[in-house]
């Protein structure tokens, strides 16, 4: 039976507000980096003066971070093109093997 990672509670601050967050013990550093990144993005949005209210700032930060994440990912592979090419190669191999069978 696999061991479950130990979790811990961590107090973090985002835009001056304290939050207690549970995370695996080995995930502490990654969580702190995420908190720092989110705090910085939210402060940037607040400092523009165009968005008012913590909830709205959080939503705009989430949208911006999500957009950045999705833009950085490689595009979804067009599996239909790969399947078609694989089918062509399979047919060529089948033909070549059939010709080999005729030789012996």
C-alpha positions as CSV (number, residue, x, y, z in Angstrom):
1,X,0.0,0.0,0.0
2,X,1.6,3.3,-1.1
3,X,2.4,5.8,1.7
4,X,0.3,9.0,1.5
5,X,2.3,12.2,1.5
6,X,2.2,14.1,4.8
7,X,0.2,17.4,4.6
8,X,0.9,20.5,6.5
9,X,-0.8,23.9,7.0
10,X,1.0,26.9,5.8
11,X,0.1,30.6,6.6
12,X,0.5,32.8,3.5
13,X,-0.2,36.4,2.7
14,X,-1.7,37.6,-0.5
15,X,-2.3,41.3,-0.9
16,X,-1.8,41.8,2.8
17,X,-4.5,39.2,3.7
18,X,-3.6,36.0,5.6
19,X,-4.7,32.6,4.4
20,X,-4.0,29.2,5.8
21,X,-3.4,26.6,3.1
22,X,-2.9,22.9,3.3
23,X,-0.2,21.4,1.1
24,X,2.0,18.3,1.0
25,X,5.2,18.7,3.0
26,X,7.3,18.3,-0.2
27,X,5.1,20.9,-1.9
28,X,5.9,23.8,0.4
29,X,8.5,25.5,-1.9
30,X,6.2,25.3,-4.9
31,X,3.3,26.7,-3.0
32,X,5.3,29.6,-1.7
33,X,6.4,30.4,-5.3
34,X,2.8,30.3,-6.5
35,X,1.7,32.6,-3.6
36,X,4.5,35.0,-4.5
37,X,3.6,35.0,-8.2
38,X,-0.1,35.5,-7.5
39,X,0.6,38.3,-5.0
40,X,2.8,40.1,-7.6
41,X,0.2,39.7,-10.4
42,X,-2.6,41.0,-8.1
43,X,-0.6,44.0,-7.0
44,X,0.2,44.8,-10.6
45,X,-3.5,44.8,-11.5
46,X,-4.4,46.9,-8.4
47,X,-1.6,49.4,-9.2
48,X,-3.1,50.1,-12.6
49,X,-6.1,51.6,-10.8
50,X,-8.5,50.2,-13.4
51,X,-9.8,47.3,-11.2
52,X,-11.2,47.9,-7.7
53,X,-12.0,45.3,-5.1
54,X,-10.0,42.3,-4.0
55,X,-12.4,39.8,-5.6
56,X,-12.3,41.5,-9.0
57,X,-8.5,41.8,-8.8
58,X,-8.3,38.1,-8.0
59,X,-10.5,37.2,-10.9
60,X,-8.5,39.4,-13.3
61,X,-5.3,37.8,-12.0
62,X,-6.7,34.3,-12.5
63,X,-7.8,35.2,-16.1
64,X,-4.4,36.7,-16.9
65,X,-2.5,33.7,-15.4
66,X,-4.7,31.2,-17.2
67,X,-4.3,33.0,-20.5
68,X,-0.5,33.1,-20.0
69,X,-0.6,29.4,-19.2
70,X,-2.7,28.4,-22.1
71,X,-0.7,30.5,-24.5
72,X,2.6,28.9,-23.4
73,X,1.4,25.3,-23.9
74,X,2.1,23.6,-27.1
75,X,-0.9,23.5,-29.4
76,X,-3.1,20.4,-29.1
77,X,-1.9,17.8,-31.6
78,X,-4.1,17.2,-34.6
79,X,-4.4,13.4,-34.0
80,X,-6.5,12.9,-37.1
81,X,-3.5,13.8,-39.3
82,X,-1.2,11.5,-37.3
83,X,-3.7,8.7,-37.5
84,X,-4.1,9.1,-41.3
85,X,-0.3,9.0,-41.7
86,X,0.0,6.0,-39.5
87,X,-2.7,4.2,-41.5
88,X,-0.7,5.0,-44.7
89,X,2.5,3.6,-43.3
90,X,0.7,0.5,-42.0
91,X,-0.7,-0.1,-45.5
92,X,2.7,0.2,-47.0
93,X,4.2,-2.2,-44.5
94,X,1.3,-4.7,-45.1
95,X,2.0,-4.5,-48.9
96,X,5.8,-5.0,-48.4
97,X,5.2,-7.9,-46.1
98,X,2.8,-9.5,-48.5
99,X,5.4,-9.3,-51.3
100,X,7.9,-10.9,-49.0
101,X,5.5,-13.8,-48.3
102,X,5.3,-14.4,-52.1
103,X,9.1,-14.7,-52.4
104,X,9.2,-17.7,-50.0
